Amino acid sequence: MTDDTEHELGKFSQSAALSLGIELELQIVSSQDYDLLGAAPDLLREMTGREHPGDVKPEITDSMIELSTGICVDYADALGQLSSIRNVLVHQADRLGILLSGGGTHPFQHWGRQAIFDAPRFHHLSQLYGYLAKQFTIFGQHVHIGCACPDEALWLLHAFNRYIPHLIALSAASPFVQGIDTGFQSARLNSVFAFPLSGRAPFVLCWDDFAAYYRKMIATGVVKSMKDFYWDIRPKPEFGTIELRVMDTPLTVERAAQIAVYAQALARYLLEEKPVEPCEDDYLVYTFNRFQACRFGYEGRLVIPGGAEQHVIRDDILHTMALIEVHAYDLGSTEALNLLRTEVLQSRNGASEVRAAYAREGSLEEVVRQGCELWAGRCA
């Protein structure tokens, strides 16, 4: 297990406000049959000593891998770091004769064929969660946003709850599971919801209160570190950030960077303009809104917290993009916001692109092959 003992009493590291960190979980794919391939140990060995930003680490099964940037300040920085790491990973994968892909689920892999990566934490999770651990062969994007102080982090965490459907719809890229079109835009999150410590963080706005909650959970023996909480958004005191965890891994690094800076601009808007004051009752509609985004994406319905007013998620995203334009400009992410806006207007996301590829090709193997080429930056 990760040692978070220095944070058990609630210490929160200093972090530059609105700085970014991005993590992407990737599929390792066979170049022969385009199924998942347990080659993470080989790829990690090839990556040892290679120069690149950030880090590359194993994940719970050996057919997946996680890349992470260093601290990013803006869109150009985030895209530059992601592209650099991607390029090194793809080069080493080519040397091994394997492929890499984005997307929230592999379209036809079977969880029972996956193997737990040989590391103590992952074996512990496998023993604890049984078959759910192998079903966790799913692929997400996590975005860290730096916060000036711990109370601000908790306020921002809860202020973000109203916009979680935006992040789900924008990143949704997991329509197929085990060869079946699920009807969902993001089927990946259904696997996350199965875990007992998933969902939402407790509603506290004071870091001392959160530290007290954390100590109580530690005392129960249910958790041993912050990593044991699979919340949609969780504080990361060792980084001085909040971590947004609902996104599928996008099909390209460009889309991943765009979604990350959308969250960054939204955070700046929330912190500077304070358009909402979070309260516990906001969560009355949270699960419904999240389901609508997972199931229907842009076409889903979003109930505005505090009442019964409903918006189509697409319309709510576009309205929010207009509100945060000035913040995106100040943060250097106008280009990213405009690119995302075009995708929303065209109802395009990873899920729609995967479905379109399947309708065109009639073969999930070909969909995966094209997805690997797309991730590698070899096709437009």
Protein Blocks (a to p, Z undefined) as FASTA:
>chain_A
ZZfklmmnopacdddehiacdddddddddfklopacdfklmmmmmmgopacehiddddfb
fkbccddddddfbfmlmmmmmmmmmmmmmmmmmmnopacdedjbdfkbcfklpccdddfk
lmmmmmmnmmmlmmmmccddddddddfbfklmmmmmmmmmmmmmmmmmmmgccfbgghia
ehiablmlmmmmmpmkgcjddddfbfklmmmmmmmmmmnomagbfklpccfbdcdfknop
acdfkbccdfbfklmmmmmmmmmmmmmmmmmnopaccdfklmmmmmmmmmmmmmnommpc
cddehiabdcdfklmmmmmmmmmmmmmmmnopmmmmmmmmmmmmnopafklmmmmmmmmn
opaklmmmmmmmmmnopaZZ
